């Protein structure tokens, strides 16, 4: 499983990454988590508002940090 956390590094982007990492650890899933800060790369996914989370190529949330409950339901 590949998870991309997209955002330039704002507080909400950092919270999104932290929440994703906590959910993956809690679920015990083997996942590669990558932080994407490049706006051109982010735009390739049709994302123009951050933070955003993409799991295995599927955009799950845009414009807000997800809750841990949300992330666990996506895993």
C-alpha positions as CSV (number, residue, x, y, z in Angstrom):
1,X,0.0,0.0,0.0
2,X,1.3,3.4,-0.9
3,X,0.0,6.5,0.9
4,X,0.8,10.0,-0.3
5,X,0.3,12.9,2.1
6,X,0.2,16.1,0.0
7,X,0.9,19.6,1.2
8,X,3.6,22.2,1.5
9,X,4.2,21.8,5.2
10,X,1.4,23.9,6.8
11,X,0.1,23.0,10.2
12,X,-2.9,21.1,8.8
13,X,-0.6,19.2,6.4
14,X,1.7,18.2,9.2
15,X,-1.4,17.1,11.2
16,X,-2.6,15.0,8.2
17,X,0.7,13.2,8.0
18,X,0.8,12.6,11.8
19,X,-2.7,11.2,11.7
20,X,-2.0,8.9,8.7
21,X,1.2,7.5,10.4
22,X,-0.7,6.9,13.7
23,X,-3.6,5.1,11.9
24,X,-1.2,2.9,9.8
25,X,0.7,2.0,13.0
26,X,-2.6,1.3,14.9
27,X,-3.9,-0.9,12.1
28,X,-0.6,-2.8,11.8
29,X,-0.5,-2.4,8.0
30,X,2.6,-2.4,6.0
31,X,2.4,0.8,4.0
32,X,4.8,3.2,2.4
33,X,4.0,6.8,3.4
34,X,5.4,9.6,1.4
35,X,5.1,13.3,1.9
36,X,4.7,15.3,-1.3
37,X,5.4,19.0,-1.2
38,X,5.9,19.7,-4.9
39,X,2.8,21.6,-6.2
40,X,3.3,20.3,-9.8
41,X,3.2,16.7,-8.5
42,X,0.2,17.5,-6.3
43,X,-1.6,19.0,-9.3
44,X,-1.1,15.8,-11.4
45,X,-3.7,14.3,-9.1
46,X,-6.2,17.1,-9.7
47,X,-5.6,18.5,-6.2
48,X,-5.5,22.2,-5.8
49,X,-6.3,22.5,-2.1
50,X,-4.1,20.9,0.6
51,X,-3.7,18.9,2.7
52,X,-4.7,15.9,0.7
53,X,-4.3,12.1,1.1
54,X,-4.0,9.7,-1.7
55,X,-4.0,5.9,-1.1
56,X,-2.9,3.6,-4.0
57,X,-3.6,6.4,-6.5
58,X,-7.1,7.1,-5.2
59,X,-7.7,10.6,-3.7
60,X,-9.4,10.2,-0.3
61,X,-9.5,13.7,1.1
62,X,-8.7,17.2,-0.1
63,X,-8.6,20.5,1.8
64,X,-8.6,19.2,5.3
65,X,-6.7,16.9,7.7
66,X,-8.6,13.6,8.0
67,X,-9.6,12.1,11.3
68,X,-7.9,8.9,12.4
69,X,-11.3,7.1,12.1
70,X,-11.5,8.2,8.5
71,X,-8.0,7.0,7.7
72,X,-8.6,3.6,9.4
73,X,-11.7,3.1,7.3
74,X,-9.6,3.7,4.1
75,X,-6.9,1.2,5.0
